[in-house]
Amino acid sequence: MVRTILLTPDEVQHFVDVTSRCNFDIDISYNRYVVDAKSFLGVYGLDFRSPLTVSYEGYNAELEDLLKKLSKAS
């Protein structure tokens, strides 16, 4: 799955907490920078002014709810 989200610096800790509870790999990227979504420092180092892409292959209801809330309005 690939989802596009908007994330603020204040939401990073909650985002990392939720992704850390998933038993599958999750990447978050901006342009050519790809980091582990379970890494606080990696996620916090991204540019929050632009949409971020979350890539994963698995299912977790809590993660899906969070991504829905953070989804970029189309």
Protein Blocks (a to p, Z undefined) as FASTA:
>chain_A
ZZdddddfklmmmmmmmmmmpccdcdddehjbccdfkbmklmmmpcfkbccddddddddf
klmmmmmmmpccZZ
